[in-house]
Amino acid sequence: MNPLDAARAIVEAAEARREFNDDPFEALRNKVRREYRHVAGVEAFLRSADFTTLVLEEARAVLRRSGIEPPEARS
């Protein structure tokens, strides 16, 4: 790896840590923005309640597949 590539890797790692530590939802929004910036309506979707609901539903599904009951289901 040349020095320029190494520097880029360090900056990307630092940005990823900063994004995750600040707000996981915002980090995910930023990732989607970067990957789908050419798609019309993506920004509106990212700011909608539908985005948050989708993320939370997926997180619950991952927990269930891992054998962990999501907190809402423990009552």
N, C-alpha and C positions, 0 to 999 in steps of 0.2 A: 504494500500500500504506500503510495507516495504521500508526502507531507500535506498536500492540498486535500486529498481524499481523507486523510486522518483528521484534519481540522474540520472538514464538513461533518464527518461522523460524530465528532465530539459536540459540535454545535447542535446537530439533530438530536442527540441523546439528551443534552441539556434542555432543549425545547420540549421534548417529550416528557421529561420529569416535571418541568415547570407546569405544563398543561395539565398533567394528571394531578399534581399536588394542589393546583388552584381549584379546579372544579372538573370532576370526571365527565359530567355532561357537556361542559364547554369543550373539553379535549376531544370528545367524540364528535361534537358539531364541527370543530376545526378539521378533523380528519375527513369527514364527509364533504365539507366545503372544498377541501383540496382535491378530492377525488372526483367530485361531481359538479364542479363549478360551472360546467358547460350546460347543465340540465336546468331548464326553465322551472322556476318555482321551488327550487331546492332551499333557498334561504327562508321563504315563508314556511315551508314544512319544518325546518329546523327550529323555528321559533314557536311552532304550534304545540298545543297540548298533545296532539297525535304523536309527535316525536317522543315526548317524555313517556307517554303510555306504551309506545312500542318498545322503548328501551327497558322499561320496568317489566313488561311482559316477558321479554327475552331473558332478562336476568332471573326472573322466577322460574322459567323453563330450564335454564342452565342449573339452577340450584336443585330442582326436582330430579333432573337427570343425574346429578351428583349424589343423590340420596339425602339431600337436605331439604327439610320442609321450610318454605318461605315464611317469614314472620306473620304475614296476614292470615295464613292458614292454621296457625297454632292455637287459636282461641278455644 
